[in-house]
Amino acid sequence: MAQAHQIHETVHFRLCDHYLILVQTMVNGFGPYTFLVDTGTTRTVIDPELARQLQAPVIGGKSLTTVFDVRQDQLVQLAEVRLNEISASGMDVIVDPLEQVKILAPGVRGVLGEDFLSRFDILIDYKKRLLRFGEAAPAGERCRFETSGKYHGAPTSNRLLIWTEFLGVSGGKVQLQLDTGAKKPVLFPANQDSFPSHLWGGAMAFSSGPNGITLHSRITIKVGTTMVPDLDVVQNRHGVAFDAVGLLPASIFRRIYISHSGEFIVLNPTE
């Protein structure tokens, strides 16, 4: 995938609940508005009130891939979306109430998805709370990702699908979506590659009801040669159809470099 922009820019972000990346975003010259940066969302989203304020022209409908489903929403066109000097013009974006997002991060007016982010190579520094756009690739192991998957047999796009290993789990290497909007590693049982609970070691906690989960404690995951120990892994017990086995939170790494142009990531590169 070729980069659309080579401009270098540093954007400061606010971290909500230690994992959600919030940035101040200009839209069509107005704002700034608070947007969530979400590598797990395929398309940029704005809420209905912002669409009305901007008088964004409706151009049809489009599917949006989320953690829970792929759904059809209204599609509008924006003249420009801008972060400091980083911008994209003529973007077709989804209109959605963002109810779940606003519960987690009140005041959010939109979500910057991979249709915007994939135009750039980005270094995410959680400690310094910086996004560095247009950075050269740092030294370190390059782990490949795939940009497309399948949902009910139909192709999905704008994805960051990473092979991840769960140490101590038999056959524990699966493909997860790298997600800046996820708090913990999550596995979905509807996927045929998910692991039965009896394969896990460590302590487990359960919650009951139709939306019950199994929580596996003290789990170590491995991406390439990078290992992250002592994680809580959430395994949903209700069916979730998705184009990956689950979610890999970006925030479990101190720094992460995403090369959209080269389709690889570098985990915890040195400064």
Backbone as CSV, one residue per row, in Angstrom:
resi,resn,N_x,N_y,N_z,CA_x,CA_y,CA_z,C_x,C_y,C_z
1,MET,0.844,-1.190,0.000,0.000,0.000,0.000,0.879,1.238,0.000
2,ALA,0.715,2.137,-0.935,1.524,3.342,-1.016,0.978,4.413,-0.079
3,GLN,1.878,5.177,0.519,1.451,6.266,1.378,0.932,7.414,0.531
4,ALA,-0.179,8.024,0.996,-0.743,9.175,0.308,-0.028,10.462,0.701
5,HIS,0.571,10.483,1.895,1.216,11.686,2.395,2.567,11.310,2.991
6,GLN,3.571,12.186,2.810,4.884,11.974,3.394,5.188,13.005,4.467
7,ILE,4.221,13.876,4.786,4.453,14.942,5.742,4.712,14.358,7.125
8,HIS,5.623,14.982,7.880,5.931,14.573,9.241,5.179,15.485,10.204
9,GLU,4.524,14.897,11.178,3.736,15.689,12.118,3.610,14.943,13.432
10,THR,3.678,15.680,14.537,3.473,15.114,15.865,2.161,15.627,16.425
11,VAL,1.330,14.720,16.897,0.019,15.068,17.458,-0.034,14.564,18.889
12,HIS,-0.322,15.467,19.822,-0.500,15.084,21.220,-1.903,14.519,21.407
13,PHE,-2.008,13.499,22.253,-3.329,12.949,22.514,-3.585,12.847,24.010
14,ARG,-4.871,12.756,24.345,-5.294,12.511,25.720,-5.652,11.044,25.833
15,LEU,-5.252,10.422,26.937,-5.510,9.011,27.146,-6.656,8.865,28.141
16,CYS,-7.707,8.197,27.723,-8.884,7.979,28.563,-8.870,6.539,29.071
17,ASP,-8.949,6.373,30.382,-8.969,5.047,31.011,-7.726,4.232,30.631
18,HIS,-6.615,4.922,30.415,-5.314,4.299,30.177,-5.196,3.589,28.823
19,TYR,-6.196,3.707,27.937,-6.055,3.015,26.651,-6.709,3.714,25.469
20,LEU,-7.744,4.512,25.671,-8.422,5.162,24.555,-7.691,6.442,24.150
21,ILE,-7.350,6.564,22.859,-6.599,7.706,22.336,-7.585,8.745,21.808
22,LEU,-7.576,9.942,22.425,-8.485,11.024,22.037,-7.669,12.185,21.481
23,VAL,-8.072,12.677,20.311,-7.352,13.764,19.649,-8.329,14.864,19.261
24,GLN,-7.787,16.068,19.130,-8.584,17.216,18.695,-8.511,17.319,17.177
25,THR,-9.672,17.287,16.543,-9.765,17.123,15.094,-10.595,18.244,14.484
26,MET,-10.095,18.803,13.414,-10.839,19.797,12.633,-11.567,19.079,11.497
27,VAL,-12.817,19.474,11.267,-13.611,18.874,10.199,-14.225,19.988,9.362
28,ASN,-13.911,19.980,8.065,-14.409,21.006,7.136,-14.080,22.415,7.631
29,GLY,-12.960,22.557,8.331,-12.541,23.863,8.827,-13.151,24.260,10.148
30,PHE,-14.025,23.454,10.709,-14.670,23.748,11.984,-14.085,22.855,13.084
31,GLY,-14.273,23.311,14.327,-13.810,22.538,15.461,-12.876,23.346,16.329
32,PRO,-12.036,22.705,17.136,-11.765,21.257,17.096,-12.834,20.438,17.822
33,TYR,-12.993,19.196,17.365,-13.876,18.225,17.981,-13.032,17.064,18.515
34,THR,-13.520,16.452,19.579,-12.819,15.306,20.143,-13.163,14.042,19.362
35,PHE,-12.139,13.386,18.816,-12.301,12.139,18.077,-11.495,11.037,18.761
36,LEU,-12.011,9.826,18.674,-11.299,8.638,19.120,-10.476,8.089,17.962
37,VAL,-9.224,7.739,18.218,-8.378,7.079,17.222,-8.549,5.570,17.388
38,ASP,-9.084,4.900,16.368,-9.443,3.492,16.516,-9.010,2.685,15.302
39,THR,-7.902,1.947,15.454,-7.427,1.102,14.359,-8.350,-0.092,14.117
40,GLY,-9.265,-0.359,15.048,-10.187,-1.479,14.882,-11.438,-1.149,14.110
41,THR,-11.644,0.123,13.777,-12.813,0.556,13.010,-12.399,0.795,11.568
42,THR,-13.133,0.219,10.637,-12.713,0.279,9.236,-12.928,1.651,8.599
43,ARG,-13.966,2.362,9.053,-14.290,3.658,8.456,-14.427,4.734,9.518
44,THR,-14.060,5.963,9.147,-14.243,7.112,10.024,-15.733,7.356,10.251
45,VAL,-16.070,7.766,11.482,-17.457,7.920,11.895,-17.643,9.294,12.533
46,ILE,-18.786,9.929,12.294,-19.185,11.127,13.032,-20.589,10.915,13.563
47,ASP,-20.925,11.656,14.628,-22.263,11.487,15.182,-23.279,12.304,14.383
48,PRO,-24.578,11.988,14.499,-25.608,12.659,13.677,-25.646,14.161,13.874
49,GLU,-25.431,14.644,15.117,-25.488,16.077,15.367,-24.359,16.808,14.639
50,LEU,-23.172,16.226,14.620,-22.068,16.854,13.892,-22.340,16.847,12.395
51,ALA,-22.918,15.769,11.892,-23.277,15.723,10.469,-24.262,16.835,10.125
52,ARG,-25.223,17.095,11.034,-26.199,18.176,10.797,-25.522,19.539,10.864
53,GLN,-24.643,19.723,11.864,-23.952,21.003,11.990,-23.125,21.326,10.754
54,LEU,-22.486,20.305,10.209,-21.624,20.505,9.043,-22.401,20.527,7.737
55,GLN,-23.694,20.172,7.811,-24.523,20.048,6.606,-23.827,19.151,5.574
56,ALA,-23.306,18.037,6.090,-22.566,17.108,5.234,-23.523,16.424,4.269
57,PRO,-23.238,16.463,2.974,-24.150,15.856,1.995,-24.204,14.332,2.121
58,VAL,-25.420,13.791,2.103,-25.615,12.342,2.156,-25.349,11.766,0.772
59,ILE,-24.547,10.703,0.723,-24.201,10.106,-0.573,-24.579,8.640,-0.656
60,GLY,-25.251,8.124,0.386,-25.697,6.736,0.321,-25.492,6.022,1.634
61,GLY,-25.275,4.700,1.567,-25.055,3.872,2.748,-23.802,3.049,2.570
62,LYS,-23.253,2.596,3.698,-22.029,1.807,3.653,-21.949,0.938,4.887
63,SER,-21.256,-0.188,4.773,-21.092,-1.088,5.912,-19.970,-0.617,6.820
64,LEU,-20.158,-0.837,8.118,-19.178,-0.489,9.143,-18.879,-1.731,9.953
65,THR,-17.607,-2.121,10.018,-17.204,-3.281,10.813,-16.892,-2.834,12.228
66,THR,-17.595,-3.404,13.215,-17.351,-3.122,14.623,-17.043,-4.432,15.331
67,VAL,-16.836,-4.337,16.639,-16.579,-5.544,17.412,-17.784,-6.479,17.367
68,PHE,-18.981,-5.919,17.297,-20.187,-6.718,17.452,-20.835,-7.130,16.142
69,ASP,-20.624,-6.369,15.079,-21.310,-6.719,13.836,-20.733,-5.921,12.671
70,VAL,-21.255,-6.199,11.513,-21.053,-5.343,10.340,-22.435,-4.828,9.974
71,ARG,-22.624,-3.529,10.005,-23.963,-2.987,9.807,-23.942,-1.893,8.746
72,GLN,-25.128,-1.570,8.250,-25.290,-0.515,7.258,-25.657,0.796,7.941
73,ASP,-24.934,1.854,7.628,-25.216,3.177,8.168,-25.216,4.194,7.033
74,GLN,-25.740,5.388,7.360,-25.753,6.479,6.387,-24.324,6.938,6.106
75,LEU,-24.070,7.275,4.864,-22.753,7.722,4.429,-22.839,9.173,3.980
76,VAL,-21.929,10.013,4.508,-21.875,11.421,4.101,-20.451,11.738,3.665
77,GLN,-20.309,12.853,2.952,-18.977,13.247,2.479,-18.496,14.478,3.227
78,LEU,-17.219,14.419,3.644,-16.573,15.537,4.306,-15.508,16.122,3.389
79,ALA,-15.427,17.447,3.370,-14.436,18.103,2.520,-13.024,17.852,3.035
80,GLU,-12.865,17.889,4.374,-11.525,17.702,4.940,-11.609,17.244,6.392
81,VAL,-10.739,16.322,6.748,-10.514,15.923,8.135,-9.054,16.205,8.437
82,ARG,-8.780,16.930,9.554,-7.413,17.416,9.775,-6.987,17.219,11.233
83,LEU,-5.757,16.707,11.398,-5.063,16.663,12.680,-3.790,17.496,12.536
84,ASN,-3.760,18.685,13.132,-2.632,19.593,12.915,-2.401,19.749,11.405
85,GLU,-1.243,19.319,10.905,-0.963,19.439,9.481,-1.276,18.170,8.699
86,ILE,-1.770,17.143,9.393,-2.152,15.894,8.738,-3.604,16.006,8.306
87,SER,-3.888,15.742,7.051,-5.262,15.907,6.592,-5.592,14.899,5.497
88,ALA,-6.884,14.707,5.306,-7.408,13.898,4.210,-8.629,14.632,3.672
89,SER,-8.750,14.702,2.373,-9.857,15.435,1.763,-10.799,14.481,1.047
90,GLY,-12.042,14.947,0.903,-13.048,14.181,0.168,-13.353,12.830,0.783
91,MET,-13.404,12.763,2.122,-13.641,11.484,2.784,-15.131,11.175,2.887
92,ASP,-15.482,9.929,2.579,-16.846,9.433,2.773,-16.880,8.740,4.126
93,VAL,-17.697,9.252,5.063,-17.670,8.761,6.437,-19.061,8.291,6.864
94,ILE,-19.075,7.443,7.889,-20.295,6.878,8.437,-20.915,7.844,9.452
95,VAL,-22.247,7.896,9.486,-22.966,8.633,10.526,-23.563,7.618,11.501
96,ASP,-23.196,7.735,12.780,-23.630,6.761,13.778,-23.727,7.453,15.138
97,PRO,-24.690,7.081,15.973,-24.833,7.739,17.284,-23.646,7.536,18.224
98,LEU,-22.840,6.509,18.018,-21.651,6.250,18.840,-22.006,6.098,20.318
99,GLU,-23.103,5.412,20.583,-23.594,5.320,21.958,-22.591,4.645,22.882
100,GLN,-22.020,3.512,22.475,-21.067,2.810,23.322,-19.788,3.607,23.512
101,VAL,-19.323,4.260,22.458,-18.099,5.057,22.547,-18.282,6.209,23.532
102,LYS,-19.450,6.861,23.484,-19.684,8.027,24.343,-19.853,7.635,25.802
103,ILE,-20.256,6.392,26.068,-20.275,5.913,27.452,-18.855,5.803,27.978
104,LEU,-17.955,5.287,27.159,-16.558,5.106,27.560,-15.794,6.427,27.587
105,ALA,-16.100,7.321,26.648,-15.371,8.588,26.524,-16.365,9.704,26.216
106,PRO,-16.995,10.262,27.242,-17.968,11.333,27.025,-17.363,12.510,26.273
107,GLY,-18.147,13.092,25.387,-17.693,14.243,24.617,-17.137,13.907,23.256
108,VAL,-16.977,12.625,22.944,-16.462,12.229,21.636,-17.503,12.526,20.557
109,ARG,-17.051,13.104,19.459,-17.948,13.435,18.349,-17.722,12.573,17.115
110,GLY,-16.631,11.820,17.133,-16.339,10.982,15.974,-15.229,9.998,16.256
111,VAL,-14.992,9.133,15.298,-13.947,8.112,15.388,-13.108,8.170,14.113
112,LEU,-11.806,8.311,14.282,-10.895,8.232,13.140,-10.567,6.767,12.905
113,GLY,-11.059,6.214,11.810,-10.859,4.815,11.502,-9.685,4.588,10.569
114,GLU,-9.535,3.334,10.157,-8.394,2.957,9.326,-8.446,3.560,7.929
115,ASP,-9.619,3.988,7.455,-9.655,4.650,6.144,-8.865,5.955,6.176
116,PHE,-8.779,6.604,7.353,-7.941,7.790,7.528,-6.525,7.401,7.925
117,LEU,-6.402,6.537,8.929,-5.096,6.212,9.501,-4.193,5.472,8.518
118,SER,-4.781,4.655,7.641,-3.979,3.826,6.735,-3.247,4.642,5.674
119,ARG,-3.493,5.927,5.616,-2.782,6.800,4.673,-1.377,7.134,5.166
120,PHE,-1.076,6.786,6.418,0.167,7.231,7.039,0.876,6.082,7.741
121,ASP,2.191,6.233,7.909,2.947,5.408,8.844,2.948,6.161,10.173
122,ILE,2.646,5.441,11.268,2.382,6.105,12.547,3.145,5.417,13.671
123,LEU,3.767,6.225,14.521,4.330,5.741,15.772,3.422,6.199,16.901
124,ILE,2.917,5.246,17.691,2.093,5.559,18.850,2.957,5.407,20.093
125,ASP,3.105,6.492,20.850,3.895,6.485,22.073,2.939,6.715,23.238
126,TYR,2.588,5.632,23.955,1.618,5.743,25.040,2.187,6.479,26.245
127,LYS,3.480,6.332,26.506,4.084,6.988,27.660,4.096,8.503,27.483
128,LYS,4.521,8.966,26.313,4.589,10.406,26.055,3.282,10.964,25.496
129,ARG,2.350,10.050,25.168,1.040,10.435,24.623,1.194,11.264,23.349
130,LEU,1.911,10.642,22.412,2.177,11.276,21.126,1.850,10.318,19.989
131,LEU,1.329,10.885,18.903,1.250,10.207,17.612,2.231,10.897,16.682
132,ARG,3.134,10.121,16.104,4.106,10.694,15.164,3.807,10.144,13.775
133,PHE,3.366,11.017,12.914,3.013,10.636,11.548,4.213,10.822,10.624
134,GLY,4.355,9.896,9.661,5.417,10.011,8.677,6.782,9.641,9.202
135,GLU,6.841,8.961,10.358,8.120,8.554,10.929,8.764,7.458,10.079
136,ALA,10.089,7.514,9.981,10.808,6.406,9.354,10.717,5.189,10.253
137,ALA,10.792,4.018,9.663,10.672,2.778,10.435,11.818,2.661,11.430
138,PRO,11.524,2.424,12.714,12.587,2.262,13.705,13.225,0.892,13.597
139,ALA,14.352,0.742,14.247,14.992,-0.571,14.315,14.132,-1.502,15.160
140,GLY,14.151,-2.771,14.820,13.386,-3.750,15.573,12.750,-4.777,14.659
141,GLU,12.190,-5.796,15.269,11.557,-6.882,14.521,10.300,-6.383,13.801
142,ARG,10.191,-6.734,12.541,9.028,-6.345,11.746,8.045,-7.515,11.680
143,CYS,6.874,-7.294,12.250,5.829,-8.322,12.251,4.780,-7.939,11.212
144,ARG,4.538,-8.840,10.283,3.624,-8.552,9.184,2.176,-8.562,9.656
145,PHE,1.349,-7.768,9.012,-0.089,-7.847,9.231,-0.813,-7.941,7.896
146,GLU,-2.041,-8.402,7.951,-2.888,-8.494,6.767,-3.956,-7.417,6.828
147,THR,-4.275,-6.845,5.685,-5.187,-5.704,5.639,-6.616,-6.077,5.260
148,SER,-6.870,-7.352,5.038,-8.229,-7.776,4.688,-8.533,-9.107,5.350
149,GLY,-9.812,-9.309,5.647,-10.283,-10.565,6.218,-11.590,-10.954,5.554
150,LYS,-12.363,-11.793,6.241,-13.659,-12.219,5.710,-14.700,-12.213,6.819
151,TYR,-15.888,-11.727,6.500,-17.024,-11.719,7.407,-18.192,-12.365,6.687
152,HIS,-18.638,-13.528,7.184,-19.691,-14.296,6.513,-19.363,-14.521,5.035
153,GLY,-18.091,-14.762,4.738,-17.670,-15.038,3.371,-17.380,-13.814,2.536
154,ALA,-17.783,-12.623,3.002,-17.539,-11.378,2.256,-16.232,-10.747,2.735
155,PRO,-15.472,-10.149,1.835,-14.186,-9.566,2.242,-14.371,-8.310,3.085
156,THR,-13.500,-8.126,4.059,-13.410,-6.883,4.812,-12.089,-6.206,4.457
157,SER,-12.040,-4.903,4.636,-10.835,-4.140,4.278,-10.458,-3.209,5.419
158,ASN,-9.327,-2.523,5.251,-8.819,-1.595,6.270,-8.629,-2.297,7.611
159,ARG,-8.017,-3.473,7.593,-7.804,-4.249,8.804,-6.320,-4.317,9.157
160,LEU,-6.042,-4.629,10.427,-4.673,-4.857,10.903,-4.682,-6.204,11.623
161,LEU,-4.601,-7.284,10.866,-4.740,-8.630,11.397,-3.353,-9.214,11.672
162,ILE,-3.095,-9.509,12.962,-1.766,-9.876,13.446,-1.794,-11.286,14.020
163,TRP,-0.802,-12.110,13.648,-0.694,-13.438,14.247,-0.149,-13.307,15.661
164,THR,-0.894,-13.862,16.613,-0.595,-13.734,18.041,-0.633,-15.108,18.685
165,GLU,0.339,-15.377,19.567,0.403,-16.671,20.242,0.074,-16.514,21.721
166,PHE,-0.767,-17.418,22.220,-1.072,-17.478,23.648,-0.243,-18.617,24.237
167,LEU,0.783,-18.268,25.009,1.704,-19.278,25.521,1.000,-20.167,26.546
168,GLY,1.282,-21.451,26.457,0.685,-22.398,27.378,-0.672,-22.911,26.949
169,VAL,-1.175,-22.429,25.809,-2.458,-22.892,25.291,-2.196,-23.736,24.054
170,SER,-2.686,-24.945,24.040,-2.449,-25.850,22.918,-2.977,-25.256,21.619
171,GLY,-2.101,-25.198,20.615,-2.511,-24.620,19.332,-2.863,-23.159,19.443
172,GLY,-2.160,-22.451,20.346,-2.578,-21.100,20.719,-2.104,-19.971,19.851
173,LYS,-1.946,-20.167,18.548,-1.547,-19.082,17.658,-2.712,-18.753,16.743
174,VAL,-3.200,-17.512,16.845,-4.387,-17.108,16.104,-4.193,-15.694,15.554
175,GLN,-5.078,-15.302,14.684,-5.011,-13.981,14.071,-5.973,-13.030,14.779
176,LEU,-5.409,-11.953,15.338,-6.197,-10.963,16.069,-6.156,-9.621,15.345
177,GLN,-7.189,-8.807,15.587,-7.230,-7.449,15.064,-6.495,-6.525,16.034
178,LEU,-5.442,-5.844,15.551,-4.741,-4.853,16.364,-5.658,-3.655,16.565
179,ASP,-5.977,-3.354,17.827,-7.082,-2.434,18.102,-6.689,-1.437,19.190
180,THR,-6.605,-0.149,18.821,-6.359,0.894,19.811,-7.600,1.169,20.649
181,GLY,-8.745,0.633,20.257,-9.975,0.831,21.013,-10.297,-0.301,21.966
182,ALA,-9.421,-1.284,22.112,-9.649,-2.422,23.000,-8.837,-2.252,24.277
183,LYS,-9.442,-2.634,25.417,-8.769,-2.498,26.710,-7.990,-3.748,27.078
184,LYS,-8.548,-4.916,26.788,-7.919,-6.196,27.099,-7.949,-7.080,25.859
185,PRO,-7.057,-8.066,25.784,-7.190,-9.058,24.717,-8.538,-9.768,24.846
186,VAL,-9.211,-9.927,23.709,-10.551,-10.520,23.687,-10.582,-11.629,22.649
187,LEU,-11.238,-12.737,22.995,-11.455,-13.835,22.064,-12.953,-14.047,21.882
188,PHE,-13.331,-14.396,20.653,-14.735,-14.571,20.325,-15.024,-16.043,20.060
189,PRO,-15.966,-16.642,20.773,-16.204,-18.082,20.642,-16.856,-18.483,19.337
190,ALA,-17.504,-17.535,18.661,-18.171,-17.891,17.407,-17.167,-18.251,16.326
191,ASN,-15.922,-17.797,16.506,-14.900,-18.106,15.515,-14.384,-19.517,15.738
192,GLN,-14.269,-20.271,14.680,-13.867,-21.676,14.794,-12.453,-21.843,15.334
193,ASP,-11.653,-20.786,15.309,-10.286,-20.885,15.801,-10.144,-20.505,17.275
194,SER,-11.264,-20.140,17.947,-11.182,-19.826,19.362,-10.872,-21.080,20.164
195,PHE,-10.368,-20.871,21.379,-9.928,-21.996,22.193,-10.992,-22.392,23.209
196,PRO,-11.281,-23.666,23.371,-12.147,-24.107,24.471,-11.532,-23.737,25.816
197,SER,-12.387,-23.448,26.799,-11.894,-22.990,28.103,-10.981,-23.998,28.770
198,HIS,-11.180,-25.298,28.530,-10.386,-26.295,29.249,-8.923,-26.314,28.794
199,LEU,-8.592,-25.622,27.698,-7.208,-25.586,27.235,-6.361,-24.578,28.009
200,TRP,-7.026,-23.681,28.758,-6.302,-22.608,29.403,-5.758,-23.046,30.755
201,GLY,-4.579,-22.506,31.100,-4.069,-22.635,32.453,-4.362,-21.355,33.219
202,GLY,-3.887,-21.283,34.454,-4.077,-20.073,35.235,-5.465,-19.988,35.833
203,ALA,-5.661,-18.919,36.621,-6.939,-18.719,37.290,-7.986,-18.248,36.284
204,MET,-9.242,-18.601,36.558,-10.332,-18.195,35.690,-11.459,-17.624,36.531
205,ALA,-12.128,-16.619,36.009,-13.317,-16.067,36.640,-14.444,-16.091,35.617
206,PHE,-15.669,-16.193,36.106,-16.808,-16.316,35.215,-17.863,-15.267,35.575
207,SER,-18.609,-14.857,34.578,-19.820,-14.075,34.823,-20.966,-14.775,34.116
208,SER,-22.143,-14.697,34.697,-23.286,-15.428,34.159,-24.148,-14.526,33.292
209,GLY,-25.196,-15.114,32.736,-26.110,-14.354,31.900,-25.800,-14.527,30.433
210,PRO,-26.664,-13.957,29.562,-26.504,-14.141,28.117,-25.244,-13.507,27.565
211,ASN,-24.704,-12.494,28.260,-23.483,-11.832,27.810,-22.293,-12.214,28.685
212,GLY,-22.327,-13.416,29.253,-21.286,-13.849,30.162,-19.931,-13.980,29.495
213,ILE,-18.891,-13.866,30.315,-17.519,-13.987,29.820,-16.748,-14.935,30.728
214,THR,-15.653,-15.436,30.199,-14.651,-16.134,30.991,-13.398,-15.273,30.991
215,LEU,-12.850,-15.014,32.169,-11.648,-14.186,32.295,-10.488,-15.086,32.695
216,HIS,-9.487,-15.162,31.823,-8.290,-15.958,32.083,-7.184,-15.027,32.582
217,SER,-6.613,-15.335,33.723,-5.621,-14.460,34.348,-4.203,-14.980,34.143
218,ARG,-3.263,-14.041,34.260,-1.822,-14.344,34.200,-1.440,-15.055,32.902
219,ILE,-1.963,-14.555,31.807,-1.680,-15.120,30.490,-0.548,-14.332,29.827
220,THR,0.361,-15.042,29.167,1.423,-14.402,28.382,1.111,-14.550,26.903
221,ILE,1.176,-13.428,26.187,1.005,-13.484,24.735,2.326,-13.150,24.065
222,LYS,2.445,-13.596,22.827,3.681,-13.413,22.076,3.343,-13.004,20.646
223,VAL,3.923,-11.900,20.200,3.795,-11.437,18.820,5.196,-11.355,18.249
224,GLY,5.499,-12.186,17.250,6.879,-12.302,16.820,7.696,-12.848,17.977
225,THR,8.717,-12.102,18.388,9.505,-12.503,19.561,9.186,-11.653,20.788
226,THR,8.257,-10.726,20.656,7.885,-9.848,21.768,6.841,-10.526,22.636
227,MET,7.131,-10.637,23.949,6.208,-11.272,24.879,5.685,-10.247,25.879
228,VAL,4.395,-10.369,26.196,3.764,-9.522,27.211,3.128,-10.450,28.235
229,PRO,3.644,-10.467,29.482,3.131,-11.399,30.495,2.013,-10.805,31.349
230,ASP,1.412,-11.665,32.155,0.480,-11.272,33.223,-0.723,-10.485,32.712
231,LEU,-1.287,-10.938,31.610,-2.457,-10.272,31.045,-3.733,-10.998,31.458
232,ASP,-4.807,-10.239,31.579,-6.143,-10.810,31.674,-6.710,-10.907,30.264
233,VAL,-7.175,-12.090,29.888,-7.747,-12.314,28.563,-9.229,-12.608,28.718
234,VAL,-10.048,-11.857,28.004,-11.499,-12.019,28.057,-11.938,-12.945,26.929
235,GLN,-12.685,-13.981,27.291,-13.248,-14.890,26.294,-14.771,-14.796,26.374
236,ASN,-15.377,-14.241,25.339,-16.832,-14.130,25.313,-17.465,-15.507,25.217
237,ARG,-18.585,-15.690,25.909,-19.281,-16.966,25.851,-20.520,-16.896,24.955
238,HIS,-20.902,-15.684,24.534,-21.996,-15.576,23.577,-21.405,-15.383,22.184
239,GLY,-22.163,-15.732,21.175,-21.647,-15.716,19.810,-21.341,-14.316,19.313
240,VAL,-20.160,-14.140,18.763,-19.769,-12.889,18.114,-19.135,-13.242,16.780
241,ALA,-19.805,-12.914,15.686,-19.228,-13.134,14.364,-18.254,-11.996,14.068
242,PHE,-17.070,-12.336,13.581,-16.037,-11.324,13.367,-15.076,-11.849,12.326
243,ASP,-14.272,-10.962,11.737,-13.327,-11.406,10.716,-11.967,-11.761,11.308
244,ALA,-11.851,-11.744,12.648,-10.647,-12.185,13.339,-11.082,-13.014,14.543
245,VAL,-10.135,-13.741,15.123,-10.451,-14.559,16.292,-10.729,-13.680,17.513
246,GLY,-10.169,-12.480,17.527,-10.380,-11.584,18.653,-9.620,-10.286,18.468
247,LEU,-9.384,-9.586,19.589,-8.783,-8.263,19.570,-7.457,-8.264,20.323
248,LEU,-6.467,-7.581,19.748,-5.169,-7.386,20.372,-5.028,-5.900,20.706
249,PRO,-5.083,-5.530,21.995,-5.015,-4.105,22.345,-3.631,-3.525,22.066
250,ALA,-3.593,-2.386,21.408,-2.309,-1.731,21.160,-1.696,-1.212,22.451
251,SER,-2.533,-0.890,23.447,-2.056,-0.245,24.666,-1.267,-1.172,25.581
252,ILE,-1.222,-2.479,25.289,-0.395,-3.372,26.118,1.081,-3.230,25.758
253,PHE,1.378,-2.476,24.712,2.754,-2.183,24.329,3.071,-0.732,24.707
254,ARG,4.306,-0.452,25.058,4.699,0.911,25.439,4.662,1.838,24.232
255,ARG,5.209,1.344,23.134,5.243,2.089,21.876,4.973,1.083,20.769
256,ILE,4.351,1.555,19.712,4.091,0.655,18.593,4.152,1.463,17.294
257,TYR,4.922,0.940,16.362,5.060,1.582,15.054,4.244,0.789,14.042
258,ILE,3.361,1.483,13.339,2.515,0.847,12.331,2.900,1.390,10.960
259,SER,3.482,0.536,10.141,3.821,0.917,8.771,2.698,0.446,7.852
260,HIS,1.803,1.365,7.524,0.754,1.020,6.572,1.324,0.861,5.167
261,SER,2.412,1.583,4.875,3.004,1.477,3.548,3.706,0.144,3.356
262,GLY,4.280,-0.396,4.440,5.008,-1.657,4.341,4.255,-2.852,4.886
263,GLU,3.092,-2.593,5.525,2.246,-3.638,6.103,3.000,-4.467,7.145
264,PHE,3.615,-3.746,8.094,4.257,-4.397,9.226,4.168,-3.493,10.440
265,ILE,4.370,-4.078,11.630,4.458,-3.313,12.859,5.791,-3.604,13.533
266,VAL,6.259,-2.661,14.360,7.423,-2.846,15.220,6.945,-2.571,16.634
267,LEU,7.094,-3.557,17.511,6.594,-3.447,18.883,7.685,-2.971,19.829
268,ASN,7.343,-2.003,20.670,8.245,-1.481,21.693,9.612,-1.071,21.128
269,PRO,9.633,-0.319,20.023,10.938,0.117,19.508,11.606,1.061,20.499
270,THR,12.939,1.042,20.546,13.670,1.956,21.433,13.559,3.369,20.899
271,GLU,13.687,4.329,21.810,13.569,5.725,21.395,14.854,6.181,20.744
